């Protein structure tokens, strides 16, 4: 049994526990929620379980303190937690023992299977050995019979082919004689053909030298003609330049003469206009020999005298 508390101590304890309860509630509201695939999901879930356990214990203790002034539920919660932890550790230990026993049994099973497979393999190899021995005996018998048959056939063929070989040798000797004759005739023909080709080569070499010499002479003639034509062309070019120069000078003289004539004509026309203008001015202003004659004044008549 726990001691009963009251008064100020009870109030202080309840205040502290209420503050803890509120903080745990706030912590539960702000805790993130992850799915199972998240790497921190397991740690968060464990923390949430611990928070819920502590919050429940504090709530139960607060209720007991307010109603009875005791906190027996706290000791009960701790004892229950210890029992659950011991049970969990016992379960984990038994699970580990079971896992170890399963591993041992699996190893034994593997060893047993290996032994069974080894026995089966030995029996299988024995069967294969017997089968191979039997096949080897058959193959040896077959090879022996085959070799004997081949030897017999070879002896028979040798006996039969000796006459054929002699006939073939005679035929080959005859063909060799024929080939010798053909070779001799071919050699004679090739020698004649070679002599003919050498004669043609000599002819064409002489003709090549003669044609080359003629072409060289033609080239010399063409070079000389080209040099003469080049000299004439240079002379013609020089004359053309001189003629062009004379033509340009003559054209410039004609242009200067034409400009001089036009200038003189313009000067004469200008002088004529100036003279005409000056005469007109002299006449209008009565200057010089072209001055206008003044009209004589009328003499006073009889009427004027009478008036006087």
C-alpha positions in Angstrom: 0.0 0.0 0.0 1.3 3.5 -0.9 1.1 6.3 1.6 -1.8 8.8 1.4 -0.9 12.4 0.6 -3.0 15.5 1.0 -2.9 19.2 1.2 -0.3 21.3 -0.6 1.8 18.2 -1.6 -1.3 16.6 -3.3 -2.0 19.9 -5.1 1.7 20.2 -6.3 1.8 16.6 -7.4 -1.5 16.9 -9.3 -0.3 20.2 -10.9 2.9 18.5 -12.1 1.1 15.5 -13.4 -1.5 17.6 -15.2 1.3 19.6 -16.9 3.0 16.3 -17.9 -0.3 15.0 -19.3 -0.9 18.2 -21.3 2.6 18.1 -22.8 2.2 14.4 -23.7 -1.1 15.3 -25.4 0.6 18.1 -27.4 3.4 15.8 -28.3 0.9 13.2 -29.5 -0.7 15.8 -31.8 2.5 17.0 -33.3 4.1 13.6 -33.9 4.5 12.8 -37.6 2.8 9.8 -39.1 4.8 7.7 -41.6 3.8 4.7 -43.7 5.4 1.3 -43.1 7.9 1.8 -45.9 9.5 4.8 -44.3 12.9 4.1 -42.6 11.9 5.9 -39.3 8.4 4.4 -39.1 9.4 1.6 -36.6 11.1 4.0 -34.2 8.2 6.5 -34.3 5.7 3.7 -33.6 7.7 2.5 -30.6 7.9 6.1 -29.3 4.1 6.5 -29.8 3.4 3.3 -27.8 5.6 4.5 -24.9 3.9 7.9 -24.9 0.5 6.3 -24.8 1.6 4.0 -21.9 3.0 7.0 -19.9 -0.1 9.1 -20.6 -2.4 6.4 -19.4 -0.4 5.8 -16.2 -0.4 9.6 -15.5 -4.2 9.8 -16.1 -4.9 6.8 -13.8 -2.6 8.3 -11.1 -4.4 11.7 -11.3 -7.8 10.0 -11.0 -6.6 8.0 -8.0 -5.0 11.1 -6.3 -8.1 13.2 -6.8 -10.4 10.4 -5.5 -8.3 8.7 -2.8 -5.1 10.7 -2.4 -3.0 7.6 -3.1 -0.9 6.5 -6.2 -1.2 2.7 -5.9 -2.0 2.5 -9.6 1.5 3.8 -10.4 3.1 0.7 -8.7 0.6 -1.6 -10.3 1.5 -0.2 -13.8 5.2 -0.6 -13.2 4.7 -4.2 -12.0 2.6 -5.0 -15.0 5.1 -3.4 -17.3 7.9 -5.5 -15.7 5.8 -8.7 -16.0 5.1 -7.9 -19.7 8.8 -7.2 -20.3 9.8 -10.5 -18.7 7.2 -12.3 -20.7 8.4 -10.6 -23.9 12.0 -11.5 -23.1 11.0 -15.1 -22.4 9.1 -15.2 -25.7 12.1 -13.8 -27.5 14.4 -16.3 -25.9 12.1 -19.2 -26.8 11.8 -17.8 -30.3 15.6 -17.7 -30.6 15.9 -21.3 -29.3 13.3 -22.4 -31.8 15.1 -20.6 -34.6 18.4 -22.3 -33.6 16.7 -25.7 -33.4 15.1 -25.1 -36.8 18.6 -24.2 -38.2 20.1 -27.3 -36.7 17.3 -29.5 -38.1 17.7 -27.9 -41.5 21.5 -28.6 -41.4 20.8 -32.2 -40.5 18.2 -32.5 -43.2 20.7 -31.1 -45.8 23.4 -33.6 -44.6 20.9 -36.4 -44.8 19.9 -35.3 -48.3 23.6 -35.1 -49.3 24.1 -38.6 -48.1 21.1 -39.8 -49.9 22.2 -38.1 -53.1 25.7 -39.5 -52.7 24.3 -43.0 -52.4 22.1 -42.4 -55.4 25.1 -41.0 -57.3 27.2 -44.0 -56.5 24.4 -46.4 -57.7 24.0 -44.3 -60.8 27.7 -44.3 -61.5 27.9 -48.0 -61.0 25.0 -48.4 -63.6 26.8 -46.1 -66.0 30.1 -48.0 -65.5 28.4 -51.3 -66.3 26.7 -49.7 -69.3 30.0 -48.2 -70.5 31.8 -51.5 -70.0 29.1 -53.3 -72.1 29.2 -50.6 -74.8 33.0 -50.7 -74.8 33.0 -54.5 -75.4 30.5 -54.1 -78.3 32.6 -51.2 -79.8 35.8 -53.3 -79.6 34.1 -56.2 -81.3 32.7 -53.9 -83.9 36.1 -52.3 -84.5 37.8 -55.6 -84.7 35.3 -56.9 -87.3 35.4 -53.7 -89.2 39.3 -53.7 -89.4 39.3 -57.3 -90.6 36.8 -56.5 -93.2 38.7 -53.4 -94.4 42.0 -55.5 -94.6 40.2 -58.1 -96.6 38.7 -55.6 -99.0 42.1 -53.8 -99.4 43.8 -57.1 -100.3 41.1 -57.9 -102.8 41.3 -54.4 -104.3 45.1 -54.6 -104.5 44.9 -57.9 -106.4 42.3 -56.5 -108.8 44.0 -53.1 -109.3 47.5 -54.2 -110.3 46.5 -54.8 -113.9 44.5 -51.6 -113.9 47.6 -49.7 -112.7 49.8 -51.2 -115.4 47.2 -50.2 -118.0 47.0 -46.7 -116.5 50.8 -46.4 -116.5 51.0 -47.3 -120.2 48.2 -44.8 -120.9 50.1 -42.1 -119.0 53.4 -42.8 -120.9 51.5 -42.4 -124.2 50.0 -39.1 -123.0 53.5 -37.9 -122.0 54.8 -38.6 -125.5 51.9 -36.7 -126.9 52.5 -33.8 -124.5 56.2 -33.7 -125.5 55.2 -33.4 -129.2 52.7 -30.7 -128.5 55.2 -28.9 -126.3 57.8 -29.0 -129.1 55.4 -27.7 -131.7 54.2 -25.0 -129.3 57.8 -24.0 -128.6 58.6 -23.7 -132.3 55.5 -21.6 -132.9 56.3 -19.3 -129.9 59.9 -18.8 -131.2 58.6 -17.8 -134.6 56.0 -15.5 -133.1 58.7 -14.0 -130.9 61.0 -13.3 -133.9 58.1 -11.7 -135.7 57.3 -9.5 -132.7 61.0 -8.5 -132.4 61.0 -7.5 -136.1 57.8 -5.4 -135.6 59.3 -3.9 -132.5 62.4 -2.9 -134.4 60.3 -1.4 -137.2 58.1 0.6 -134.7 61.1 1.8 -132.8 62.7 3.2 -136.0 59.4 4.8 -137.0 59.1 6.3 -133.5 62.5 7.8 -133.7 61.9 9.1 -137.2 58.5 10.6 -136.2 60.0 12.1 -133.1 62.7 13.8 -135.1 60.1 15.2 -137.6 57.9 16.4 -134.8 60.9 18.1 -133.1 61.6 19.9 -136.4 58.0 20.9 -136.6 58.1 22.1 -133.0 61.2 24.2 -133.8 59.5 25.7 -136.8 56.4 26.5 -134.7 58.6 28.0 -131.9 60.4 30.2 -134.5 57.1 31.2 -136.1 55.6 31.9 -132.7 58.6 34.2 -131.8 58.2 36.1 -135.1 54.5 36.4 -134.6 55.1 37.6 -131.0 57.5 40.3 -132.3 54.9 41.4 -134.9 52.2 41.4 -132.3 54.3 43.5 -130.0 55.0 46.0 -132.9 51.3 46.1 -133.7 50.4 46.6 -130.1 53.0 49.5 -129.9 51.5 51.0 -133.0 48.0 50.6 -131.7 49.1 52.4 -128.5 50.6 55.2 -130.5 47.6 55.5 -132.8 45.3 55.5 -129.8 47.4 58.2 -128.2 47.2 60.3 -131.5 43.5 59.8 -131.7 43.1 60.9 -128.1 45.2 64.0 -128.6 43.3 64.8 -131.8 40.0 64.4 -130.0 41.2 66.6 -127.2 42.3 69.3 -129.7 38.9 69.1 -131.4 37.1 69.3 -128.1 39.2 72.3 -127.0 38.7 74.0 -130.4 34.9 73.4 -130.1 34.9 74.7 -126.6 36.9 77.8 -127.7 34.4 78.4 -130.6 31.5 78.1 -128.2 33.2 80.4 -125.8 33.8 83.0 -128.5 30.3 82.7 -129.7 29.0 83.1 -126.2 31.2 86.2 -125.7 30.0 87.8 -128.9 26.4 87.2 -128.0 27.0 88.6 -124.5 28.8 91.6 -126.0 26.0 92.2 -128.4 23.4 92.0 -125.6 25.5 94.4 -123.5 25.8 96.9 -126.3 22.1 96.8 -127.0 21.4 97.3 -123.3 23.8 100.2 -123.1 22.3 101.9 -126.2 18.9 101.6 -124.7 20.1 103.0 -121.4 21.8 105.9 -123.2 18.6 106.6 -125.2 16.4 106.5 -122.2 18.6 108.7 -120.1 19.5 111.0 -123.0 23.2 110.6 -122.6 25.9 111.2 -125.3 25.2 111.7 -128.9 21.8 110.0 -128.5 20.5 112.9 -126.3 16.9 113.9 -127.1 16.3 117.4 -128.6 14.4 119.9 -126.3 11.3 121.6 -127.7 11.6 125.4 -128.1 9.6 127.6 -125.6 6.7 129.6 -127.2 7.0 133.4 -127.4 4.5 135.5 -125.5 1.7 136.6 -127.8 -0.5 139.6 -128.0 -2.9 138.2 -125.6 -0.3 138.1 -123.0 0.7 141.6 -123.6 -2.9 142.8 -123.3 -3.2 141.1 -120.0 -0.2 142.9 -118.8 
